[in-house]
Amino acid sequence: MPEQITPLSTLYLLLHGAGTGVSVVLCLYLLLCPGKAIAPDITPPARLRRWAAALFGVMAMAHIWWILFYTFSDDTCSLIYGLLVANDCMVLPPVFVGTLLTMLQDRRRPLWPIFVVMTPCAVLAVLQTALPSIDLTCPNKLYGLVLIVTFIIYMVVAVRQYGRWLRDNYADLEHKEVWISLTLLIGLMLLLTSFEYTDNYVMCTIAHLIGFPLAGLLLWRVETLKDLSTDSLTSDPAPKGEPSHISQLLTKHCEDTKLYLQADLTLSQLSAAIGVNRYYLSQYFASQGTSYYEYIHDLRIGHFIARYRELAAAHKSIVAQQLARESGYNSYSTFSAAFKQRMHKSVTAWMHEEAV
C-alpha cells in the first residue's frame, strides 16, 4: 500500500468505508427484520437469511480490522498480520461457502470439509511470520487457488443438479433462476481473490466497486428465494373456517368435474389439472394425514355409494362390477379392497344391508 495520499487511495478509502457501512446495514436487516421488503409474498429460508447475515457481518469486520491494521502497523512481517490472514482463512471461506450452499435447497451439504481444507492456509500464514527466512507465501497462494478452482467446479456441478431437481419437482416455482448462484459464486470468488492475492489500490478498488451490485444481487436472491423445506410446503394456511387454497382447487377442478372417475388418473395429471406442482400436492395430502390414493379412493367409493342409492331409489338393476368401473376402477378386486377398508364390510354385505 502506498504511504502518500492520492486520489485513487482516497477513492479506495471512501469505497472501503461505504462497503463497511452497507455490510453492517444488510447484516442487521437480515438478522432483525422479518424480510419481505423486496418480495412481500415470498417467505425465504430462515437458514439462508442467517448465513447471508453472517457473510455481511464477517465482511464488515474484515473491512474494519484490515483498515485498522494498515492504519496503525502496515508491517506484513508481523505476527499480527499472520494471525489476521489466518483468521481470514478460517472465517471468510466458510461463510462464503455456507451462503452459496444454503441457496441449494435440494439437500444439506456438510461444511466441515471447508474448515479442514482451509486449515493448511491458516497454519502456513502463521508460520510465514514466525519463520520469515522461509518463503511460504507462494505455496500458500497456490494452494488457495487450487481450492478456489476446485470449489468452482463443485458448485457448477451442484447448481446443475439443483436446476434439474427444481425442474422435476417445482416446475411452477417462481424465481428459480439457478444462474444467480453461479453469478454470486464468480463474484464472491473474485472479491476473495482480489483482497487476498493483491496489495494494490487498483485491484482492491475494483473489488469494492464489484461488491456493491453483488451485495444487492445477494440480498435480492435471499429475499426472493422461496423456502422449499417440508414444513413450509405442507402448511397451507387459510383463515379460520375457510377452506385452504389447495382444497379449493381440488374441489373446483377434481371433485366438481368428477375428474377422479378417470381410471388412469395419476398424481401428476391431477396436479396439472388443478395447477399445483405434484410435490406441493403430495405434501399437502401428507399435511392432511392422507395420501393421493386415499383421497381418490374416498371420492370413488363415495361416488359408488351415491350411484347405488340413486339406482336403488329408481328400482333399476344394479351390477356391482359395472358400477365399480363407472366409479373409476378397472379392477374389481382393487375396488373391493378399498371399499372394505373404508366401510369396514364387504361390498356384498353392504349392499345386502342397503336392500333391507
LUMMAR-854844 format. One line per 2 residues: number of its first residue (from 1); their letters; for each residue x, y, z of C-alpha. Coordinates in nm, 3 decimals. Layout:
NUM) A) X/Y/Z | ...
END
This chain:
1) MP) 0.000/0.000/0.000 | 0.143/0.344/-0.086
3) EQ) 0.201/0.573/0.208 | 0.112/0.902/0.033
5) IT) -0.246/1.015/-0.012 | -0.352/1.002/-0.377
7) PL) -0.692/1.042/-0.547 | -0.701/0.666/-0.600
9) ST) -0.620/0.588/-0.238 | -0.882/0.840/-0.128
11) LY) -1.140/0.672/-0.352 | -1.037/0.337/-0.211
13) LL) -1.084/0.455/0.147 | -1.424/0.603/0.065
15) LH) -1.536/0.281/-0.101 | -1.390/0.082/0.188
17) GA) -1.594/0.282/0.438 | -1.907/0.267/0.225
19) GT) -1.867/-0.109/0.185 | -1.833/-0.146/0.560
21) GV) -2.148/0.058/0.622 | -2.352/-0.130/0.362
23) SV) -2.240/-0.466/0.503 | -2.338/-0.363/0.857
25) VL) -2.681/-0.237/0.744 | -2.756/-0.552/0.543
27) CL) -2.637/-0.776/0.827 | -2.867/-0.603/1.076
29) YL) -3.156/-0.603/0.828 | -3.130/-0.979/0.767
31) LL) -3.100/-1.053/1.138 | -3.355/-0.814/1.286
33) CP) -3.616/-0.753/1.016 | -3.873/-1.013/0.908
35) GK) -3.788/-0.957/0.542 | -4.036/-0.922/0.256
37) AI) -3.904/-0.579/0.162 | -3.841/-0.694/-0.196
39) AP) -4.092/-0.980/-0.234 | -4.374/-0.946/0.024
41) DI) -4.549/-1.265/-0.092 | -4.244/-1.492/-0.051
43) TP) -4.112/-1.649/0.269 | -3.737/-1.700/0.223
45) PA) -3.545/-1.972/0.408 | -3.453/-1.854/0.758
47) RL) -3.129/-2.053/0.735 | -3.025/-1.865/0.421
49) RR) -3.102/-1.530/0.587 | -2.876/-1.623/0.878
51) WA) -2.592/-1.731/0.652 | -2.619/-1.417/0.439
53) AA) -2.626/-1.203/0.756 | -2.312/-1.383/0.877
55) LF) -2.146/-1.318/0.541 | -2.221/-0.945/0.553
57) GV) -2.117/-0.931/0.919 | -1.785/-1.106/0.859
59) MA) -1.714/-0.885/0.558 | -1.780/-0.575/0.767
61) MA) -1.548/-0.698/1.041 | -1.278/-0.785/0.785
63) HI) -1.304/-0.432/0.644 | -1.260/-0.290/0.992
65) WW) -0.968/-0.498/1.114 | -0.770/-0.465/0.791
67) IL) -0.810/-0.088/0.769 | -0.703/-0.063/1.134
69) FY) -0.403/-0.283/1.063 | -0.283/-0.079/0.765
71) TF) -0.351/0.245/0.951 | -0.150/0.163/1.263
73) SD) 0.102/-0.102/1.152 | 0.135/-0.195/0.784
75) DT) 0.401/-0.450/0.884 | 0.331/-0.755/0.672
77) CS) 0.605/-0.947/0.852 | 0.448/-0.912/1.196
79) LI) 0.270/-1.186/1.388 | -0.049/-0.976/1.387
81) YG) -0.051/-0.982/1.007 | -0.012/-1.359/1.005
83) LL) -0.293/-1.400/1.256 | -0.523/-1.175/1.053
85) VA) -0.455/-1.376/0.737 | -0.512/-1.699/0.931
87) ND) -0.836/-1.555/1.067 | -0.950/-1.468/0.715
89) CM) -0.872/-1.822/0.601 | -1.081/-1.980/0.876
91) VL) -1.373/-1.732/0.876 | -1.432/-1.583/0.530
93) PP) -1.430/-1.901/0.313 | -1.672/-2.094/0.538
95) VF) -1.934/-1.817/0.532 | -1.886/-1.771/0.157
97) VG) -1.937/-2.145/0.105 | -2.217/-2.172/0.361
99) TL) -2.416/-1.895/0.194 | -2.377/-2.041/-0.155
101) LT) -2.461/-2.396/-0.048 | -2.767/-2.286/0.151
103) ML) -2.915/-2.149/-0.172 | -2.928/-2.509/-0.296
105) QD) -3.225/-2.648/-0.106 | -3.229/-2.996/-0.256
107) RR) -3.024/-3.124/0.039 | -2.797/-3.006/0.317
109) RP) -2.428/-3.027/0.240 | -2.169/-3.054/0.521
111) LW) -1.941/-2.758/0.588 | -1.673/-2.930/0.793
113) PI) -1.462/-3.009/0.481 | -1.408/-2.638/0.418
115) FV) -1.259/-2.596/0.765 | -1.034/-2.895/0.707
117) VM) -0.902/-2.779/0.370 | -0.853/-2.419/0.489
119) TP) -0.650/-2.519/0.797 | -0.322/-2.553/0.599
121) CA) -0.366/-2.196/0.469 | -0.405/-2.064/0.822
123) VL) -0.108/-2.264/0.951 | 0.116/-2.152/0.663
125) AV) 0.019/-1.788/0.720 | 0.125/-1.803/1.085
127) LQ) 0.443/-1.998/1.006 | 0.540/-1.738/0.747
129) TA) 0.552/-1.469/1.012 | 0.723/-1.697/1.263
131) LP) 0.983/-1.814/1.007 | 1.042/-1.516/0.777
133) SI) 1.352/-1.678/0.626 | 1.135/-1.941/0.457
135) DL) 0.909/-1.826/0.174 | 0.572/-1.990/0.236
137) TC) 0.364/-1.721/0.064 | 0.377/-1.870/-0.285
139) PN) 0.285/-2.226/-0.178 | 0.003/-2.084/0.033
141) KL) -0.141/-1.877/-0.252 | -0.104/-2.166/-0.497
143) YG) -0.286/-2.397/-0.256 | -0.561/-2.137/-0.215
145) LV) -0.604/-2.105/-0.591 | -0.637/-2.482/-0.624
147) LI) -0.910/-2.477/-0.359 | -1.094/-2.195/-0.536
149) VT) -1.086/-2.373/-0.873 | -1.197/-2.700/-0.710
151) FI) -1.487/-2.532/-0.532 | -1.599/-2.354/-0.851
153) IY) -1.607/-2.688/-1.034 | -1.801/-2.845/-0.747
155) MV) -2.052/-2.558/-0.740 | -2.108/-2.569/-1.115
157) VA) -2.194/-2.940/-1.091 | -2.408/-2.889/-0.778
159) VR) -2.600/-2.599/-0.932 | -2.672/-2.802/-1.246
161) QY) -2.805/-3.086/-1.030 | -3.011/-2.838/-0.832
163) GR) -3.157/-2.697/-1.152 | -3.268/-3.043/-1.264
165) WL) -3.416/-3.106/-0.919 | -3.616/-2.784/-0.943
167) RD) -3.745/-2.869/-1.290 | -3.850/-3.217/-1.176
169) NY) -4.023/-3.109/-0.854 | -4.102/-2.737/-0.876
171) AD) -4.193/-2.671/-1.235 | -4.428/-2.386/-1.134
173) LE) -4.185/-2.221/-0.891 | -4.103/-1.855/-0.946
175) HK) -3.752/-1.716/-0.907 | -3.575/-2.046/-0.962
177) EV) -3.302/-1.885/-1.172 | -3.006/-2.104/-1.081
179) WI) -2.766/-1.888/-1.282 | -2.782/-1.636/-0.998
181) SL) -2.600/-1.880/-0.773 | -2.321/-1.912/-1.029
183) TL) -2.307/-1.533/-1.072 | -2.273/-1.489/-0.697
185) LI) -2.012/-1.766/-0.691 | -1.797/-1.595/-0.951
187) GL) -1.844/-1.253/-0.794 | -1.765/-1.369/-0.441
189) ML) -1.460/-1.560/-0.560 | -1.337/-1.250/-0.744
191) LL) -1.378/-1.047/-0.428 | -1.196/-1.306/-0.223
193) TS) -0.903/-1.336/-0.464 | -0.880/-0.958/-0.512
195) FE) -0.845/-0.894/-0.141 | -0.630/-1.195/-0.060
197) YT) -0.398/-1.203/-0.359 | -0.337/-0.835/-0.436
199) DN) -0.196/-0.545/-0.236 | -0.253/-0.255/-0.476
201) YV) -0.525/0.004/-0.467 | -0.637/-0.056/-0.826
203) MC) -0.747/-0.418/-0.780 | -0.890/-0.354/-0.434
205) TI) -1.083/-0.053/-0.563 | -1.226/-0.261/-0.847
207) AH) -1.319/-0.530/-0.595 | -1.507/-0.272/-0.387
209) LI) -1.692/-0.146/-0.693 | -1.795/-0.504/-0.779
211) GF) -1.902/-0.560/-0.419 | -2.193/-0.313/-0.419
213) PL) -2.401/-0.467/-0.704 | -2.301/-0.810/-0.577
215) AG) -2.440/-0.727/-0.232 | -2.762/-0.609/-0.394
217) LL) -2.788/-0.928/-0.600 | -2.729/-1.143/-0.293
219) LW) -2.996/-0.956/-0.097 | -3.242/-0.991/-0.386
221) RV) -3.170/-1.364/-0.407 | -3.220/-1.411/-0.033
223) ET) -3.549/-1.218/-0.040 | -3.695/-1.388/-0.349
225) LK) -3.583/-1.748/-0.291 | -3.884/-1.939/-0.164
227) DL) -3.838/-2.170/0.132 | -3.870/-2.525/-0.004
229) ST) -3.840/-2.707/0.327 | -4.103/-2.967/0.410
231) DS) -4.254/-2.758/0.690 | -4.314/-2.462/0.463
233) LT) -4.463/-2.674/0.185 | -4.701/-2.873/0.399
235) SD) -4.852/-2.564/0.552 | -5.149/-2.442/0.352
237) PA) -5.277/-2.167/0.580 | -5.628/-2.033/0.548
239) PK) -5.842/-1.809/0.768 | -6.035/-1.991/1.037
241) GE) -6.349/-2.151/0.899 | -6.235/-2.115/0.534
243) PS) -6.104/-2.393/0.310 | -5.738/-2.380/0.210
245) HI) -5.622/-2.274/-0.135 | -5.531/-2.626/-0.249
247) SQ) -5.854/-2.762/-0.102 | -6.050/-2.511/-0.310
249) LL) -5.860/-2.609/-0.623 | -5.927/-2.979/-0.562
251) TK) -6.299/-2.909/-0.510 | -6.323/-2.699/-0.825
253) HC) -6.109/-2.898/-1.067 | -6.136/-3.255/-0.937
255) ED) -6.449/-3.310/-0.729 | -6.694/-3.081/-0.910
257) TK) -6.577/-3.202/-1.252 | -6.563/-3.567/-1.135
259) LY) -6.209/-3.593/-1.266 | -6.147/-3.869/-1.010
261) LQ) -6.360/-4.103/-1.223 | -6.079/-4.117/-1.478
263) AD) -5.948/-4.471/-1.422 | -5.584/-4.400/-1.508
265) LT) -5.562/-4.068/-1.322 | -5.216/-4.009/-1.175
267) LS) -5.083/-3.763/-0.922 | -4.902/-3.574/-1.198
269) QL) -5.221/-3.547/-1.404 | -5.419/-3.428/-1.103
271) SA) -5.157/-3.168/-1.014 | -5.155/-3.041/-1.374
273) AI) -5.535/-3.022/-1.376 | -5.555/-2.810/-1.062
275) GV) -5.242/-2.605/-1.140 | -5.034/-2.712/-0.840
277) NR) -4.694/-2.879/-0.859 | -4.709/-3.250/-0.781
279) YY) -4.460/-3.216/-0.496 | -4.667/-2.942/-0.332
281) LS) -4.981/-3.150/-0.380 | -4.822/-3.461/-0.232
283) QY) -4.700/-3.261/0.068 | -5.047/-3.110/0.108
285) FA) -5.207/-3.455/0.129 | -4.944/-3.557/0.385
287) SQ) -5.025/-3.250/0.595 | -5.391/-3.359/0.594
289) GT) -5.298/-3.704/0.723 | -5.384/-3.877/0.396
291) SY) -5.234/-3.953/0.057 | -5.323/-3.908/-0.308
293) YE) -5.450/-4.265/-0.338 | -5.662/-4.244/-0.022
295) YI) -5.810/-3.917/-0.143 | -5.905/-4.067/-0.482
297) HD) -6.039/-4.388/-0.325 | -6.261/-4.187/-0.090
299) LR) -6.409/-3.993/-0.379 | -6.466/-4.303/-0.590
301) IG) -6.623/-4.503/-0.306 | -6.845/-4.204/-0.233
303) HF) -6.948/-4.195/-0.598 | -7.024/-4.569/-0.593
305) IA) -7.246/-4.532/-0.285 | -7.431/-4.230/-0.426
307) RY) -7.492/-4.401/-0.760 | -7.605/-4.724/-0.591
309) RE) -7.861/-4.541/-0.384 | -7.975/-4.341/-0.684
311) LA) -8.030/-4.657/-0.890 | -8.193/-4.837/-0.596
313) AA) -8.435/-4.547/-0.549 | -8.526/-4.571/-0.918
315) HK) -8.574/-4.950/-0.883 | -8.314/-5.019/-1.152
317) SI) -8.094/-5.326/-1.170 | -7.754/-5.290/-1.013
319) VA) -7.438/-5.478/-1.107 | -7.156/-5.405/-0.861
321) QQ) -6.879/-5.476/-1.112 | -7.027/-5.237/-1.367
323) LA) -7.085/-4.968/-1.105 | -6.726/-5.008/-0.984
325) RE) -6.597/-4.946/-1.337 | -6.821/-4.642/-1.361
327) SG) -6.666/-4.520/-1.034 | -6.316/-4.523/-1.184
329) YN) -6.193/-4.876/-1.108 | -6.051/-5.102/-1.379
331) SY) -6.003/-5.379/-1.124 | -6.294/-5.501/-0.913
333) ST) -6.058/-5.656/-0.658 | -5.894/-5.315/-0.606
335) FS) -6.236/-5.159/-0.561 | -6.347/-5.433/-0.322
337) AA) -6.037/-5.393/-0.104 | -6.071/-5.012/-0.097
339) FK) -6.443/-5.039/-0.017 | -6.390/-5.281/0.271
341) QR) -6.112/-5.070/0.416 | -6.339/-4.763/0.426
343) MH) -6.678/-4.917/0.504 | -6.543/-5.195/0.728
345) KS) -6.756/-5.452/0.547 | -6.759/-5.624/0.210
347) VT) -6.943/-5.483/-0.089 | -7.192/-5.773/-0.079
349) AW) -7.264/-5.725/0.292 | -7.310/-5.352/0.248
351) MH) -7.545/-5.395/-0.050 | -7.747/-5.651/0.149
353) EE) -7.790/-5.404/0.436 | -7.891/-5.129/0.194
355) AV) -8.154/-5.356/0.037 | -8.322/-5.432/0.373
END
